[in-house]
Amino acid sequence: MMSIFIMIGAYKYYAGLAERFGKTKWQFGILAIVIYLGFQVAFLFCYGIYKGITEPDHLNNNNYTGFSLINMISWLFAIGAVYGIYKLLENKFTKENLKKPALEIEEIGKAPEL
């Protein structure tokens, strides 16, 4: 249940970024969800391999609880990944916007094409 709330927040966060820079909102919202779920699955998969190697009997005694310490840690890592990629995209879009006016300045004084 907590993951659903985190995904909704990530979707809105990325959609706001897309709206601010004139991009397609739903595509960036889906990107946020994929990033979140991808890091969540990758982290839990690595943890499962670690537990399988260090404690082979652990795999037989797993209770699959939805709210555990490892799940909370994986939420934090996934949220960190979503935020980190958000900042990378924000910086990329900001640099793209800074380059756009320069192109318009070069076109000043040219004869308009008809």
C-alpha positions in Angstrom: 0.0 0.0 0.0 2.8 2.4 0.8 4.4 1.7 -2.6 1.2 2.8 -4.3 1.3 6.2 -2.5 5.0 6.6 -3.3 4.3 5.8 -7.0 1.5 8.4 -7.1 3.8 11.0 -5.6 6.6 10.2 -8.0 4.1 10.3 -11.0 2.9 13.8 -9.9 6.5 15.0 -9.2 7.7 14.0 -12.7 4.5 15.2 -14.4 5.2 18.6 -12.8 8.7 18.6 -14.2 7.4 17.7 -17.7 4.8 20.4 -17.5 7.3 23.0 -16.4 9.5 22.3 -19.4 6.8 21.7 -22.0 7.2 17.9 -22.3 4.6 15.2 -22.3 3.3 14.7 -18.7 2.1 11.1 -18.8 5.4 9.8 -20.3 7.5 11.3 -17.6 5.0 10.0 -15.0 5.3 6.5 -16.3 9.1 6.9 -16.3 8.9 7.8 -12.6 6.9 4.6 -11.9 9.3 2.5 -13.9 12.3 3.9 -12.1 10.7 3.3 -8.7 9.6 -0.2 -9.4 12.9 -1.0 -11.2 15.0 0.0 -8.3 12.7 -1.7 -5.8 12.8 -5.0 -7.7 16.6 -4.8 -8.3 17.3 -4.0 -4.6 15.0 -6.8 -3.3 16.5 -9.2 -5.9 20.0 -8.4 -4.8 19.0 -8.8 -1.1 17.4 -12.2 -1.9 20.6 -13.4 -3.6 22.6 -12.1 -0.6 20.4 -14.0 1.8 20.4 -17.1 -0.3 24.2 -17.1 -0.3 24.8 -16.3 3.3 21.8 -18.3 4.8 20.6 -21.0 2.4 17.8 -22.0 4.8 16.4 -18.5 4.7 14.7 -19.1 1.4 12.6 -21.9 2.8 11.5 -19.9 5.8 10.6 -16.6 4.1 7.3 -15.3 5.4 6.8 -12.6 2.6 5.6 -9.9 4.9 4.7 -6.6 3.2 6.0 -4.3 5.9 9.5 -5.2 7.1 12.7 -3.4 7.7 14.2 -4.5 4.3 11.1 -3.2 2.5 11.5 0.2 4.3 15.1 0.3 3.2 14.2 -0.6 -0.4 11.6 2.2 -0.4 14.3 4.7 0.7 16.7 3.5 -2.0 14.0 3.7 -4.7 12.9 7.1 -3.6 16.5 8.2 -3.7 16.9 6.9 -7.2 13.7 8.6 -8.4 14.9 11.9 -6.9 18.4 11.5 -8.3 17.1 10.9 -11.8 14.6 13.8 -11.4 17.5 16.1 -10.6 19.5 14.8 -13.7 16.5 15.4 -15.9 15.9 18.9 -14.4 19.5 19.9 -15.1 19.3 18.5 -18.6 16.1 20.4 -19.4 17.5 23.6 -17.9 20.6 23.4 -20.1 18.4 22.7 -23.1 16.3 25.8 -22.3 19.5 27.9 -22.0 20.6 26.9 -25.5 17.3 27.7 -27.2 17.5 31.5 -26.9 21.0 31.5 -28.4 19.6 29.9 -31.5 17.0 32.6 -31.8 19.6 35.3 -31.3 21.6 34.0 -34.3 18.5 34.3 -36.5 18.0 38.0 -35.7 18.7 40.1 -38.8 18.3 37.2 -41.3 15.7 37.7 -44.0 12.5 35.8 -43.3 11.9 32.8 -45.5 8.7 32.9 -47.5 
